[in-house]
Amino acid sequence: SDFICIPSGRPRYPVLDADRTVNGIEIQAGATIELAGYNLTSTTNAVVAGAIKAIASETLTFQGNASFPGGALTGTFATIIFHGNADFTGGSFTPDNSVILLSGGAAQSINLANLDFFKINVLNSAAPVSFVEGFSAVELRCEAPAGARNIQFQQGAMFALRDLILLGSTGNTNIFLRSSEPGQTWLLAVSG
């Protein structure tokens, strides 16, 4: 499949006309791609310094690592799936009613850069998911009817949630919430 590079300084920017799977994405500062109701999958790394606009019920899947250095992601009603690491440092996110799925098969480092999100669902059962910066969300959900889920929160960072939903095994404890530094505190504020 193709690698998408969208340069800055163009008079027009792409709008998807069908579901697409590509071998990576680079969106330069000032450049934009609109999903326009279609799904987009990146099979390797993605660097978004420009903007991705998902304003319908699209699915945006990052199978490699995804970073948004100065970039913007609009996820109005989208489902956004991260299989690798995600880093929003210097970027922005417009959550509206979007859902973030953390679905890696290996350890994931997730930097949500103290931004606001709607729903975040931790699905990774293979290895820890580490939140390396704080964030706020309407809902953080983790369901584990079998297997274990390990979620690490950056020591000293603030995680503000309206709802925290943990649905584990009825037979044993299998969802673990921990500080990134053993014995150190992390700040969880749940208001719902």
C-alpha positions in Angstrom: 0.0 0.0 0.0 1.0 3.6 -0.4 2.6 6.1 2.1 0.6 9.3 2.4 2.7 12.6 2.6 0.6 15.7 2.6 2.8 18.8 2.2 2.0 22.2 3.5 1.3 25.3 1.4 -1.1 23.7 -1.1 -4.3 25.4 -2.4 -6.4 22.2 -1.8 -6.1 19.2 0.5 -7.4 15.7 0.1 -10.8 14.5 1.0 -11.3 10.7 1.1 -13.6 9.2 -1.5 -13.4 5.6 -0.1 -12.0 3.6 2.8 -8.2 3.6 2.6 -5.4 1.5 4.1 -2.0 3.1 3.7 1.6 2.3 4.7 2.1 5.4 6.9 1.0 9.0 7.1 2.9 12.3 7.3 0.8 15.4 7.4 2.9 18.5 7.5 2.1 21.7 9.4 -0.8 23.6 7.8 -1.9 20.6 5.7 -5.2 18.7 6.2 -6.9 15.5 5.3 -10.7 15.1 5.7 -12.1 11.6 6.1 -15.5 12.6 4.8 -17.3 9.6 6.2 -14.7 7.0 5.1 -12.3 5.0 7.3 -8.5 5.4 7.2 -5.9 2.8 8.5 -2.2 3.5 8.8 -0.3 0.2 8.9 3.0 1.8 10.2 3.8 5.1 11.9 2.0 8.3 11.5 3.2 11.9 12.1 0.5 14.5 12.1 1.8 18.1 12.3 -1.2 19.3 10.3 -4.8 18.1 10.8 -7.0 15.1 10.4 -10.7 15.8 10.3 -13.0 12.9 11.2 -16.4 14.6 11.5 -18.7 11.7 10.9 -18.7 8.1 12.3 -15.4 7.2 10.7 -12.9 4.7 12.1 -9.3 6.0 12.2 -6.8 3.2 12.9 -3.1 3.6 13.7 -1.4 0.2 13.7 2.0 1.7 14.3 3.0 4.7 16.5 1.2 8.0 16.1 2.4 11.4 17.1 0.7 14.8 16.7 3.5 17.4 17.1 1.6 20.6 16.7 -1.1 18.7 14.8 -4.8 18.6 15.3 -7.2 15.7 15.4 -10.9 16.3 15.2 -12.9 13.2 16.2 -16.5 14.3 16.2 -18.2 10.9 16.2 -15.2 8.9 15.2 -13.7 5.7 16.6 -9.9 6.2 16.9 -7.8 3.0 17.4 -4.2 3.0 18.6 -2.3 -0.3 18.4 1.0 1.4 19.1 2.2 4.4 21.1 0.4 7.7 20.9 1.8 11.1 21.6 -0.2 14.3 21.5 2.6 16.6 22.8 2.1 20.0 21.3 -1.0 18.9 19.5 -4.7 19.3 20.0 -7.8 17.1 20.0 -11.4 17.9 19.5 -13.3 15.0 21.2 -17.0 15.8 20.8 -18.5 12.2 21.0 -15.4 10.2 19.8 -14.1 7.0 21.3 -10.4 6.2 21.7 -9.6 2.4 21.8 -6.2 1.4 23.1 -5.8 -2.0 21.4 -2.1 -2.8 21.3 -0.6 -6.3 21.4 2.5 -5.0 23.2 3.2 -2.4 25.8 1.8 1.0 24.9 3.0 4.5 25.9 0.1 6.9 25.7 0.8 10.7 26.1 -2.6 12.5 26.0 -0.8 15.8 26.9 -3.3 17.0 29.4 -6.0 17.3 26.7 -9.7 16.6 27.0 -11.2 13.4 25.6 -14.7 11.9 25.5 -14.4 8.1 26.0 -11.2 6.1 26.3 -11.4 2.2 26.4 -8.4 0.2 27.4 -8.5 -3.1 25.5 -4.8 -4.1 25.5 -4.6 -7.4 27.4 -1.1 -8.4 26.3 1.0 -5.7 28.1 0.7 -2.6 30.3 -0.8 0.6 28.9 1.1 3.6 30.4 -0.4 7.0 30.5 2.7 9.2 30.6 0.8 12.6 31.0 -2.5 13.5 32.5 -5.8 13.9 30.7 -9.5 14.5 31.3 -12.2 12.4 29.9 -15.9 11.8 30.3 -15.2 8.1 30.6 -12.3 5.7 31.1 -13.4 2.1 30.6 -11.6 -1.2 31.0 -13.4 -4.5 30.7 -11.6 -7.7 31.3 -13.8 -10.8 31.6 -10.6 -12.9 31.3 -6.9 -12.2 31.2 -5.3 -9.2 33.0 -5.3 -5.5 32.2 -2.4 -3.4 33.6 -2.8 0.4 33.5 0.0 2.7 34.7 -0.5 6.3 35.4 2.3 8.9 35.5 3.4 9.6 39.0 2.2 13.1 40.1 0.0 13.7 37.0 -3.7 14.5 37.2 -6.3 12.3 35.6 -9.7 13.9 35.7 -12.7 11.6 34.8 -16.4 11.8 35.1 -16.8 8.1 35.0 -14.4 5.3 35.7 -15.8 1.9 34.6 -13.8 -1.2 35.5 -15.5 -4.6 34.8 -13.2 -7.4 35.7 -13.4 -11.1 36.3 -15.9 -12.3 38.9 -13.4 -14.9 40.1 -10.3 -12.8 40.7 -8.8 -9.4 40.5 -7.5 -8.9 37.0 -7.6 -5.1 36.4 -4.6 -3.3 38.0 -4.2 0.5 38.3 -0.7 1.5 39.3 1.6 4.5 39.5 4.5 4.6 37.0 6.8 4.7 40.0 6.1 2.0 42.6 5.1 3.4 45.9 4.5 6.9 44.5 1.1 8.6 44.1 -0.8 9.6 41.0 -3.8 11.8 41.0 -7.2 10.4 40.0 -10.3 12.6 40.3 -13.6 10.9 39.5 -16.6 13.1 39.7 -19.4 10.8 38.3 
